[in-house]
């Protein structure tokens, strides 16, 4: 009992430090505290489960390039790493009544801004087929939103990089509802949700930015028959990229420089103003509409397959995305070899049109020209480093060495176009063909 009280106090202090606002913060604290049980008579209604991955990756890439599994991981350019896939999670489900359940999940993984509390919600089932959840849940845009950290649940070393690493949406603080029903041999579900989310992301020049989703509303329709599951998602996010005052001042300086008499009518002046306009547009609050279509096939037989396509539009000239992947595997007893392909591209990227040096030297002199060149290069890298243009081919196998553990070996080859290195450490405008070899053990308990 003393241990339980101490642990609950620690959770309260942690969430106070997170500066959560109003109901969301207190709900997360209360749900996880209740979910731990802490009373002997409650043990029959408490379920504790866990999952984890122990893995290493070796990256073969140009000097300075490093691989990231997700957009919220830090930019690290070491070749041999154990922090890309390795993670440990614990989930507690506590049945308060037959209709009311509290759920909490803690995750230990490498993140730019650690966020251990992944799930913290109350689930209410007022009638069969209807579930309402209030608190912190996963968002529904990805096909693998609920299972992206549970490596044991899918055949690959990690969900496809193009479709899962580039979208900076992870948890959702709010409310959702799921309706499930059956028609003949088909099973249907409709999942609707409303909430907000925040993610801390690395900038291309080593700083941090915050992706603030002020409102995310969406719906996912699923149809399952036999071993085939089809899903479609439509979601709208009202979001803003938040950065520091230094970056905002740098953006304003670009416009001022571009209007100087000696630069206004030059190609470099046009690039300065274009950089300014593109950065301002990227930092504005606006709506982003996501459409996702996916399918999974697994009837327990030898063949397993999956695919997903995601598109988004923001009504801007910068940042629309087109993402997709497909995978096919075949079981040979406990061993499943597979092949997968992926593609990802952001549209509307800034592209410089001039050699800036001569115009800057002529208009500003050596010292100011060097400072302006550095400023333009950093802003250019931030804009290009926030875009993706790559394709991938993955080969691997999964060996189910135990009913609760699987060994995976995988090699990914990426074709990264010039100005398209979003999920890589280096944002230099150059093309590359990096490779990633992964060895991991996934387990559940």
Secondary structure, DSSP 8 states (H G I E B T S, - for coil): -HHHHHHHHHHHHHHHHTT--THHHHHHHHHHHHHT--SGGGGGGEEEEEEEEEEEEEEE-STT--B-SSTTS-----SEESTTT-EEEEEEEEEEETTEEEEEEEEEE--SS---EEEEEEEEEEETTEEEEEEEEE-SSSTTTTTTT-GGGSSSSSS-HHHHSS----EEEEEEEEEEEEETTEEEEEEEEEEEEEEEEE-TTS-EEEEEEEEEEEEEEEEEETTEEEEEEEEEEEEEEE--HHHHHHHHHHHHHHTSTTTTTSHHHHHHHHHHHHHHHHHS-EEEEEEEEEEEEE-SSSEEEEEEEEEEE-SSSS--EEEEEEEEEEEETTEEEEEEEEEEEE-S-----S-HHHHHHHHHHHHHHHHHHHHHHHHHHHHHTT-EEEEEEEEEEEEEEETTEEEEEEEEEEEEEEEEETTBS---S--B--EEEEEEEEEE-
